[in-house]
Amino acid sequence: MRLRHKPWASEYIAQQSNYAIANPEQHKGKWHEVFGNNNPIHIEVGTGKGQFIVGMAQKNPHINYIGIELFDSVIVAALQKVVDLQLPNLKLLNVNAKNLTEYFADNEIERVYLNFSDPWPKSKHSKRRLTYKTFLALYEKILVKGGEIHFKTDNQGLFEFSLISFSEYGLQLKFLSLDLHNSDYEGNIMTEYEEKFSSKGQRIYRVEAKYMNE
């Protein structure tokens, strides 16, 4: 993904502290205090410009959402959406997902969303894929017992890799679609990438995987 640098992004993010949470490690184990309620917390790793997680927060006011995105020039677009809509159940973190356990306590999160993650197509880069076993171990640690990963991609290779990775880790595959937009799945919220790819006739793959540690 080629990023367009936005020199004003970091300053804007710092100004919107109600929605873009600085120093998230200070809230580890206490995210319910940040939201002011005890509703379930779902996170999206790789939020991008925020269309998916904003849509989910609008649709499900009884769930708290946290969007995680490494690049400030990308997450600022999501932040602008949140500020415009004044969504009380959505916060954003401009941090690296490999440090998730620094920001969230054990069993604090109920669901992880992975949408159109970087496929890292070269085999030597497989450890960077967000469905690689080391990331699955991170998610397991912060998720409640029996927590779930919901994963969408247009990349067949990444999808096949992820199914194998989930199975080898011992996750139970629940819902699975090889062509989401031609399935009977209801309530799908599309990402920006999803709109782009599906408009070109590309298949969208989706799976729900559950940790068997209840």
N, C-alpha and C positions, 0 to 999 in steps of 0.2 A: 504494500500500500504506500503510495507516494503522498507524503504529508505536505500540506501548504502551511508554512510557518506563520503563526499569528503572534507577533511580538507583544500584543496587548493581553493575550490569553491568561498568563499567570497572574497579572494584576486583577483582572476581572474575577478570576476564580477566588482570589484572596478576599475580594470585596463581598462575595456571596456566601458568607460563612454559615448561614442558616441551612444551605443546601449542599454546598461543597465543604465537606468536613476535613479540616486540617488536623494533623496529628491523630489519626484514627486509633493508634495504639493506646491512647489515653481512655478510649471507650471500650476496650476489650472486656467482654463479659457484662457490659452495661449498656448495650445498644437500645434496650427497651427504655432506658432513661432518656436517651437522645430523642426517641420518637414519642415519648410520653404515654406509652401504652404497652400492653403485653401481647400484642398481635404477632403472628408468625412473621419471621424475617426471611425473605428470599433475596439472593444476590445474583447479579449477572456479571460474569467475568468476561471483560472485553465489550464494554457498553457501546463503544463507537459514538455515533452522534445521537444516540438515545431514543430513537423512535420506538423500539421494542419496549424498553423498560418504562418509558413514559406512558405508553399505551396500556401496559399491564397495571401500572399504578392508578390510572384513571378508571380502569375496569374493575379493579379489586381494592376498594378503599379500606377493606378489613385486613389487608396484608401490607406489611412494611417492606419496601424495596431498597436495595443498595446497589448502585451501579459502579463498577470498577473499571477504570480505563487508565492506561499508562501515559498516553500522550496528551499533554495539555491542549494542544491545538485541535484535538479531536473532541475531548470531553467538554470543551467550552461550548460546543454546539448543543450538546445535551443539557448543559447547565442553563443555557438561555431558554430552552423549552420549559424546564422546570420552574425557572423564575417567572416566566410569562404566565404559567398556569397555576403557580403558587400551590404546588402539590405537597401536602403535609406528610405524606407517607412515602416519600422518595428522597434519598440522600445519595450523594456522589462522592467517590474517592478517587483522587488522581494519584494512584499508587501502582506498584508492581504486584501482580497476582501471586508471584512466587513467595511472597511474604504474608500470605493470608492468615497464618496462625499467629502472626504478631498483632493482627487487628481484631480477630475473633476468637472467643473462648471455645473450648470443647462443647459440642452439642448446642451451639448458640443459633445456628442457621438451619432452616428446614428444607431449603431447596437451592440448587445451583443451576443457573441457566448458562449455557455455552452456545452462542449464536454466530455462525460463520467465522469461526476462529481461523487464524492463519494456518494453512495446511502444512507448512514447512515440508514441501514435497520430497526433498532429498533425504534419503534414509539416514544419513549421518546426523540429520537435525531432528530425528524422531523424538528425542528427549524434550524438545521445546514445545511439542504439541500439547495442547491443554487437556487432552485425554490420555496422555502417557501415564504410566503407573505412579510416578512420583507425584503428579498433580492429583491423581485419584486418591492417593494417601492423604494429601492436604485437605481435600474436600471431605473425606471421611472423618477427619479429626474435628472439623468445625461443625459438621452436620449432626443433627439429632440422629438417634438410632433409627435405622430404616429410612434415612433421608434419601432424596432423589436428585439425579442429574437429568436435566432436559436439554437435549443437544440437537441443533439444526445446522445443516450445511448444504452447499450445492456441490461439494467436492466428493465424488464417489470414492476416491482413494482414501481420503481422510475418514469418511464414514465407515468404510470397511475396516480400516485400522482401528477405529474407535470401538466398533462392535467386538473385535477380537480382544482389545485391551480391557473393555468392560467385562467380558466373559472370563478372561484369564484372572482378573482381579476378584471375581466371584460375585459380581453384581447380577441382579436379576433383570433381564430385559422385559419391559412391560409393553407399552405401545411402541410399534415400529412401523414406519412408512417409508417406502422407496420412492414415493411420488406424492408428497404431502398435499399439494393443491388439487390433486385428483382423487383424494381419499375422502372418507366420511368424517374426518376430524373436524370438530367445531371449535370456534373461539380462537383461531390462530391470529396472533398479532405479528405482522410482518416487520422485519428490519428494513433499513434502506437497501442493503445488499440484496435481500430477498426480493424486494420489488423489482430491482434492476435485473436480477438473474431470471426470475420467473417470467418477466415480460418478454424475455428472449426465448422462452420455451424450455428453459433448463429445468431439470427436475430438482426438487427440494427434498432432502432426506431428513428424517426426524426419528429420534428414539428417546424413550424415557427409561432410565436405568435406576434400579433401587439397590441400596446397600443392604446386604442380608446380615445385619449385625444387631437385630432387635433383641 
